[in-house]
Amino acid sequence: MLKNCGRKLVLSLVGATLTCLLVLMVDQQTRQVVVLELPEDKEDSRQLVLEAEQPPAQAVDGQEASADTSKATQTFSSYINKLTRVRRDVEQVATPSTEATKPPVEDITPNDVFIAVKTTKKFHRSRMDLLMDTWISRNKEQTYIFTDGEDEELQQKTGNVISTNCSAAHSRQALSCKMAVEYDKFIESGKKWFCHVDDDNYVNMKTLIKLLSRYSHTNDVYIGKPSLDRPIQATERISESKMRPVNFWFATGGAGFCISRGLALKMSPWASGGHFMNTAEKIRLPDDCTIGYIIESVLGVKLIRSNLFHSHLENLHQVPQSEINNQVTLSYGMFENKSNTILMKGAFPVEEDPSR
């Protein structure tokens, strides 16, 4: 009798153990955990953890259970995509670029660089005054401001204010009109490098010179940062009745980009005079896209990607404070309805300096 009791006890223990293992296996399958390590701060480190619970299907109402599971799966997939984008942004900022280790090719000075700042009259006080009080104040001779309205106050601060006679609208035609004037003025200047930025960019001239010195201005150099994770697709108008698809990379004007004089001269048939506007109409895209089209699609020169350029379209909170001095351009603005600025302490409050 004791043997029978002992045998039953052993069987009960084995059965209970197997049941626990099965429960753990099922629970593991219904729980999905994704952990994304963000850059460590001096004070704390953060993790983003996502747990997607899938409720067990009910035998009575299988359709509702299936719908709930599908909804949870879609939410999970959407969040994974967002985390992937964040991970990519973090890696792009945190990973040291090969640009930092590339030896200089030629000696250049700030006077070799033509920096074109595109703006519009309604932003002269809110944006241009900030630039005039910061980086432009140290680089007035190299910086040319392209706008659509006369402004005596701005003209008194710097003599390089160029009225483009273009529309003040934020349309692709108006943007391309200003870019056409920028290109022509650069060619006239005889300088070695053309760099375009927007009126919400901060330019670190020292780092810019260091970057450009690693390339020869006589070679074909187009350097900047794409805002898309794939080549843009467009339709090129060949004639009145014939069109063809084209795809190419372009550096977003919101982060800034630079073009060597050697390459700029090759762009002349499609960019000089009124040709830039005509080229932009062929693909019906804005100015920075048209630059990429001429260089990549027409001339066959590839964009050199640089993570040292930044626009308000990216999460600027991901730029480490320790790396700020090593960036070529920075920006500020709104991102997903939230303030998107470089996180740094300073003597000026946000009301006086909304760019930090």
C-alpha positions in Angstrom: 0.0 0.0 0.0 2.9 2.4 0.9 4.4 1.5 -2.5 1.2 2.5 -4.3 1.0 5.8 -2.4 4.6 6.6 -3.2 4.1 5.8 -6.9 1.0 8.1 -7.0 3.0 10.8 -5.3 5.8 10.6 -7.8 3.4 10.6 -10.7 1.6 13.7 -9.3 4.9 15.6 -8.9 5.9 14.7 -12.5 2.5 15.8 -13.8 2.6 19.1 -11.9 6.1 19.8 -13.3 5.1 19.1 -16.9 2.0 21.4 -16.4 4.2 24.2 -15.1 6.6 23.8 -18.1 3.7 23.9 -20.5 2.3 27.1 -18.9 5.7 28.8 -19.1 6.1 27.9 -22.7 2.6 29.2 -23.7 3.2 32.4 -21.7 6.6 32.9 -23.4 5.0 32.6 -26.8 2.2 35.2 -26.0 4.7 37.7 -24.6 7.0 39.6 -27.0 9.6 42.0 -25.5 11.7 44.4 -27.5 14.4 46.4 -25.7 16.1 49.3 -27.3 19.2 50.7 -25.6 19.4 54.5 -25.9 22.7 56.4 -25.5 23.8 56.5 -21.9 23.7 59.8 -20.3 26.1 60.8 -17.5 23.2 60.7 -14.9 21.1 57.8 -16.1 20.6 55.2 -18.8 17.2 54.6 -20.4 15.5 51.7 -22.0 12.4 51.5 -24.2 10.6 48.3 -23.4 7.6 47.1 -25.4 5.5 44.2 -24.2 2.7 42.9 -26.5 0.2 40.7 -24.7 -1.9 38.5 -26.9 -5.1 37.5 -25.1 -6.1 33.8 -25.5 -8.7 33.2 -28.1 -12.2 32.5 -26.7 -14.0 29.5 -28.1 -17.4 31.3 -27.9 -16.3 34.4 -29.9 -13.4 33.5 -32.1 -13.9 36.4 -34.5 -13.5 39.0 -31.8 -10.4 37.3 -30.4 -8.9 37.2 -33.9 -9.6 40.9 -34.5 -8.0 41.8 -31.1 -5.0 39.7 -32.0 -4.7 41.3 -35.4 -5.0 44.8 -33.8 -2.3 44.0 -31.3 -0.1 42.7 -34.0 -0.5 45.9 -36.1 0.2 48.1 -33.0 3.3 46.0 -32.2 4.5 46.2 -35.8 4.0 50.0 -35.9 5.9 50.4 -32.7 8.7 48.2 -33.9 9.1 50.4 -37.0 9.3 53.5 -34.8 11.9 51.9 -32.6 13.9 50.9 -35.6 13.9 54.5 -36.8 15.0 55.7 -33.4 17.7 53.1 -33.3 18.9 54.2 -36.8 19.0 57.8 -35.7 20.9 57.0 -32.5 23.5 54.9 -34.5 23.9 57.6 -37.1 24.7 60.2 -34.5 26.7 58.0 -32.1 28.8 56.1 -34.6 32.0 57.8 -35.4 32.2 58.7 -39.1 35.0 57.8 -41.4 35.1 61.5 -42.3 36.7 62.2 -39.0 39.7 59.9 -39.8 40.2 60.9 -43.5 43.4 62.9 -44.0 43.2 66.4 -45.5 43.6 66.6 -49.3 44.0 70.4 -49.7 44.4 73.4 -47.5 41.3 75.7 -47.6 40.2 78.7 -45.6 36.7 80.1 -44.8 37.3 82.5 -47.7 37.2 79.5 -50.1 33.6 78.7 -49.1 30.4 80.4 -50.4 27.7 79.8 -47.8 24.2 80.6 -49.2 21.4 81.1 -46.6 17.9 80.8 -48.0 15.2 82.8 -46.2 12.1 84.9 -46.7 11.2 88.4 -45.5 8.7 87.2 -42.9 11.5 85.3 -41.1 14.0 88.2 -41.1 13.4 89.1 -37.4 12.5 85.7 -35.9 15.2 83.7 -37.6 17.8 85.8 -39.4 18.4 88.0 -36.3 19.3 84.8 -34.4 21.8 83.8 -37.1 23.3 87.3 -37.3 23.9 87.3 -33.5 25.5 83.8 -33.6 27.5 82.1 -36.4 27.0 84.7 -39.2 28.5 87.4 -37.0 31.9 85.6 -37.3 31.5 84.6 -40.9 30.0 87.7 -42.6 32.3 87.7 -45.6 31.6 84.1 -46.4 27.8 84.2 -45.9 25.4 85.4 -48.5 21.7 85.8 -47.6 19.1 85.1 -50.4 15.7 86.5 -49.7 12.6 87.8 -51.4 12.2 91.3 -49.9 14.2 94.4 -49.2 15.3 94.9 -45.5 17.4 97.9 -44.6 18.0 96.7 -41.1 19.3 93.4 -42.3 21.4 95.1 -45.0 23.1 97.2 -42.4 24.2 94.1 -40.4 25.8 92.5 -43.5 26.4 93.7 -47.0 25.8 90.3 -48.5 22.0 90.4 -48.7 20.7 89.4 -52.2 17.2 90.1 -53.2 16.2 87.3 -55.6 13.0 88.9 -57.0 11.4 85.4 -56.4 8.0 84.8 -54.8 7.7 84.7 -51.1 5.5 81.6 -51.4 6.9 78.3 -50.1 6.2 76.6 -53.4 8.6 74.5 -55.5 8.7 77.2 -58.1 9.7 79.9 -55.6 12.3 77.6 -53.9 13.8 76.7 -57.2 13.9 80.3 -58.2 16.0 81.2 -55.2 18.3 78.2 -55.7 18.9 79.3 -59.3 20.1 82.7 -58.0 22.3 81.0 -55.4 24.0 78.9 -58.0 24.7 81.8 -60.4 26.1 84.0 -57.6 28.4 81.1 -56.5 29.7 80.7 -60.1 30.4 84.4 -60.3 32.2 84.4 -56.9 35.0 82.1 -58.1 35.1 80.4 -54.7 36.0 76.7 -54.4 33.0 75.4 -52.5 29.2 76.1 -52.6 27.3 75.3 -49.4 23.6 75.8 -49.0 21.7 76.1 -45.7 18.3 77.3 -44.5 17.5 80.1 -42.1 17.0 77.6 -39.2 20.5 76.1 -39.5 23.5 76.8 -37.3 26.8 76.4 -39.2 30.0 75.3 -37.4 32.5 76.9 -39.8 35.6 75.2 -38.2 34.1 71.7 -38.6 32.9 72.6 -42.1 36.4 73.6 -43.3 37.8 70.5 -41.7 35.3 68.3 -43.6 35.8 70.0 -47.0 39.6 69.9 -46.7 39.4 66.2 -47.1 38.2 66.5 -50.7 39.5 68.3 -53.7 37.4 71.1 -54.9 38.3 70.2 -58.5 36.8 66.7 -58.1 33.1 65.8 -58.3 31.9 66.2 -54.7 28.3 66.4 -53.5 28.1 65.9 -49.7 25.1 66.1 -47.4 22.4 64.1 -45.6 19.3 62.5 -47.1 16.0 63.0 -45.4 14.6 59.8 -46.9 15.7 56.2 -46.3 15.5 55.3 -50.0 16.0 57.1 -53.3 13.2 59.4 -54.3 11.1 58.3 -57.3 10.1 60.9 -59.9 8.9 61.2 -63.4 11.1 63.0 -66.0 9.4 64.7 -68.8 11.4 64.0 -72.0 8.9 65.6 -74.5 5.3 66.7 -74.6 4.1 63.2 -74.9 7.0 61.1 -73.5 8.0 60.6 -69.8 10.2 58.2 -68.0 10.6 57.2 -64.3 13.8 58.2 -62.5 15.1 57.6 -59.0 18.0 59.2 -57.2 19.3 60.3 -53.8 19.4 63.9 -52.8 20.7 65.8 -49.7 18.0 67.7 -47.9 18.3 71.4 -48.0 17.0 71.6 -44.5 20.3 70.1 -43.2 22.5 71.8 -45.7 24.8 70.4 -48.4 28.0 71.3 -50.2 29.1 71.0 -53.8 32.6 71.4 -55.1 33.4 73.9 -57.9 34.5 71.2 -60.2 31.1 69.5 -60.0 29.2 72.8 -60.0 30.7 73.8 -63.3 29.6 70.5 -64.9 26.0 71.3 -63.7 26.0 74.5 -65.8 23.9 73.2 -68.8 21.1 72.3 -66.4 21.5 74.9 -63.7 22.9 78.2 -65.0 20.8 81.2 -66.0 17.1 80.1 -66.3 18.1 76.4 -66.9 17.6 75.4 -63.3 14.0 76.4 -63.3 13.4 74.5 -66.5 15.1 71.4 -65.0 13.0 71.6 -61.9 9.9 71.7 -64.1 11.0 68.6 -65.9 10.7 66.5 -62.7 8.2 68.8 -60.8 10.2 68.7 -57.6 11.6 71.3 -55.2 15.1 72.9 -55.3 17.1 70.4 -53.2 15.5 67.4 -55.2 16.5 69.1 -58.4 20.1 69.5 -57.3 20.1 65.7 -56.6 18.5 65.0 -59.9 21.1 66.9 -61.9 24.1 65.5 -60.0 23.0 61.8 -59.5 20.6 61.1 -62.4 22.0 63.3 -65.1 25.8 63.5 -64.3 26.0 60.1 -62.6 27.8 61.5 -59.5 26.9 59.8 -56.2 25.9 61.7 -53.1 28.4 61.4 -50.2 26.4 60.9 -47.1 27.5 62.7 -44.0 25.9 62.4 -40.5 27.4 65.7 -39.6 24.5 67.7 -41.1 21.3 68.0 -39.2 17.8 69.3 -40.0 14.6 69.9 -38.0 13.2 66.8 -39.7 15.2 64.5 -37.4 15.1 64.1 -33.6 17.8 66.5 -32.5 17.5 65.3 -28.9 19.6 62.3 -30.1 22.7 64.5 -30.8 25.0 63.8 -27.8 26.2 67.0 -26.1 29.8 65.7 -26.2 29.5 65.6 -30.1 27.9 69.0 -30.7 31.2 70.7 -31.5 32.0 68.0 -34.1 28.8 68.6 -36.2 28.8 70.7 -39.3 25.2 72.0 -39.1 22.5 72.0 -36.4 18.9 73.1 -36.5 15.8 73.6 -34.4 12.0 73.6 -34.7 9.1 71.3 -34.1 9.1 67.5 -34.4 5.9 65.4 -33.9 4.3 68.5 -32.3 7.0 68.9 -29.7 9.9 71.3 -29.4 12.9 69.8 -31.3 16.1 71.4 -30.2 19.6 70.5 -29.2 19.6 69.7 -25.5 22.2 72.0 -23.9 22.4 74.4 -21.0 23.2 78.1 -21.5 22.7 81.6 -20.1 19.8 82.4 -22.4 16.2 81.2 -21.7 14.1 79.6 -24.5 12.2 82.8 -24.9 15.4 84.7 -25.9 16.9 81.8 -27.8 14.4 79.3 -29.1 17.1 77.4 -30.9 18.5 75.7 -27.8 
